[in-house]
Amino acid sequence: MNFSKVQVETKEPYLVVKHKLFKVPCADYEGTLRSYLDPYKEEAVQEYVSNYLAWAEDPGIVGLVGVEKKGEHVIIDAAVRYEAKK
C-alpha cells in the first residue's frame, strides 16, 4: 500500500468524542425499531441513539456504535461527538 499521495486536513470546529453506554430492555428497544428488518444492524442502532439524544435534548452527533444483546437487555456503546468548547 502506498499512502504517499493522501492529504489530511484538520478543520475547525474541533470535536470531542464521548462513549456512552446504554442499557435498554430488549422489548423497548425492538419495539422502537419495528420498521427495521434487523434492529441490530448499525443503521438501526444509530437511529435509536439519535432519537434518544433528541429526546434528552443532548446536542451530540452519533458516530460508530456497537450493540450486544445480553439476556433481557440490549447494551449499546455509542461514540457521540460534541463541538469542543474553547
ABEGO torsion letter per residue (X at the ends): XBAAABBBBBBOBBBBBBBBBBBBBAAAAAAAAAABABAABAAAAAAAAAAAAAAAGBABBBBBBBBBBBEABBBBBBBBBBBBBX
